[in-house]
Amino acid sequence: MILGINGHPRNEGTCRTLLEEALEGAAQEGAETLLVSVCEYHVRRCDSSEWCSSQAGCSIVDDMWKLYPLLAECTGLIVAAPVFFAGVPSDLKAWIDRCNPFYKDRKIFHRNLFPQRPGALIATAGSERPADFIGTIEPVRAFFFTLGVQFEAQLLIGGLDTLPPPHPILEHRVQARRIGAKIANLQNSESAGWQPDLPWWNHIPEDGGCSCRKK
Ligand SMILES: Cc1cc2nc3c(=O)[nH]c(=O)nc-3n(C[C@H](O)[C@H](O)[C@H](O)COP(=O)(O)O)c2cc1C
């Protein structure tokens, strides 16, 4: 399954449309696809608690536990995000930060987790300044690295504040479809349904003991 993450807090617009196009391109190559949007899940920010620094897994109990399996079992990953103040929107950043358990597994507990999968980024921006995309590319690159995802393609579309509507234009839709097709053709079928063999995987903690996680 190729997983598409819509990192836009609004579940419509250029960003989501381009992601849909990419997933359509993947589907045309025979891939199974799934689109998830940050606005449909309640994911709290990482609080980097003391609990977290001493053990594997994550102490926060929320929808991220529904997303971990999807991130594990996807055969390819496409992230779509608008540039917000030269970075990724805060909801998406929370998802990325909450993948720290995988980072810990790799770096601290030396567990090599994931089969290699291909990944792509679709980013949109109001301005035409290429530098505005750096703060989107780098967190997504780190996210991919942590999940064993190879950064295979990117589609960066700037100037949306001045480009006359309707957005996205046909050319950008076609480019997004191509990216989806590329990810589908590179997908690692061996990772389909794959789940990591981790001590924390099926043990959602009752209470991580961090005061800031109380609702
Ligand atoms: C809170 C916020 C911050 C933004 N910051 C930037 C920015 O730093 N640089 C930029 O080029 N565009 C910025 N934009 C414009 C969005 O990137 C642009 O409207 C979006 O990518 C268009 O895609 P959409 O139709 O999916 O919303 C910002 C928009 C919002 C709402």
The ligand as an SDF file (V2000), in Angstrom:
LIG
                    3D

 31 33  0  0  0  0  0  0  0  0999 V2000
    0.1960   30.0600    8.4320 C   0  0  0  0  0  0  0  0  0  0  0  0
    0.7190   30.1560    7.0350 C   0  0  0  0  0  0  0  0  0  0  0  0
    2.0570   30.3980    6.8260 C   0  0  0  0  0  0  0  0  0  0  0  0
    2.5810   30.4420    5.5280 C   0  0  0  0  0  0  0  0  0  0  0  0
    3.9140   30.6540    5.3670 N   0  0  0  0  0  0  0  0  0  0  0  0
    4.4400   30.6540    4.1160 C   0  0  0  0  0  0  0  0  0  0  0  0
    5.8350   30.8090    3.9240 C   0  0  0  0  0  0  0  0  0  0  0  0
    6.6220   30.9370    4.8500 O   0  0  0  0  0  0  0  0  0  0  0  0
    6.3100   30.8180    2.6580 N   0  0  0  0  0  0  0  0  0  0  0  0
    5.4820   30.6630    1.5810 C   0  0  0  0  0  0  0  0  0  0  0  0
    5.9560   30.6660    0.4600 O   0  0  0  0  0  0  0  0  0  0  0  0
    4.1410   30.4950    1.7320 N   0  0  0  0  0  0  0  0  0  0  0  0
    3.6030   30.4990    2.9790 C   0  0  0  0  0  0  0  0  0  0  0  0
    2.2390   30.3130    3.1440 N   0  0  0  0  0  0  0  0  0  0  0  0
    1.3810   30.0840    1.9610 C   0  0  0  0  0  0  0  0  0  0  0  0
    1.0560   28.6020    1.7690 C   0  0  0  0  0  0  0  0  0  0  0  0
    2.2230   27.8440    1.6310 O   0  0  0  0  0  0  0  0  0  0  0  0
    0.1850   28.4400    0.5170 C   0  0  0  0  0  0  0  0  0  0  0  0
   -1.0000   29.1830    0.7020 O   0  0  0  0  0  0  0  0  0  0  0  0
   -0.1730   26.9700    0.3150 C   0  0  0  0  0  0  0  0  0  0  0  0
    0.9680   26.2170    0.0080 O   0  0  0  0  0  0  0  0  0  0  0  0
   -1.1720   26.8270   -0.8390 C   0  0  0  0  0  0  0  0  0  0  0  0
   -1.5960   25.4860   -0.9190 O   0  0  0  0  0  0  0  0  0  0  0  0
   -3.0950   25.0740   -0.5440 P   0  0  0  0  0  0  0  0  0  0  0  0
   -3.9800   25.5490   -1.6540 O   0  0  0  0  0  0  0  0  0  0  0  0
   -3.1010   23.5960   -0.4420 O   0  0  0  0  0  0  0  0  0  0  0  0
   -3.4520   25.7630    0.7580 O   0  0  0  0  0  0  0  0  0  0  0  0
    1.7080   30.2830    4.4120 C   0  0  0  0  0  0  0  0  0  0  0  0
    0.3320   30.0620    4.6300 C   0  0  0  0  0  0  0  0  0  0  0  0
   -0.1570   30.0000    5.9280 C   0  0  0  0  0  0  0  0  0  0  0  0
   -1.6350   29.7340    6.1400 C   0  0  0  0  0  0  0  0  0  0  0  0
  1  2  1  0
  2  3  1  0
  2 30  2  0
  3  4  2  0
  4  5  1  0
  4 28  1  0
  5  6  2  0
  6  7  1  0
  6 13  1  0
  7  8  2  0
  7  9  1  0
  9 10  1  0
 10 11  2  0
 10 12  1  0
 12 13  2  0
 13 14  1  0
 14 15  1  0
 14 28  1  0
 15 16  1  0
 16 17  1  0
 16 18  1  0
 18 19  1  0
 18 20  1  0
 20 21  1  0
 20 22  1  0
 22 23  1  0
 23 24  1  0
 24 25  2  0
 24 26  1  0
 24 27  1  0
 28 29  2  0
 29 30  1  0
 30 31  1  0
M  END
$$$$
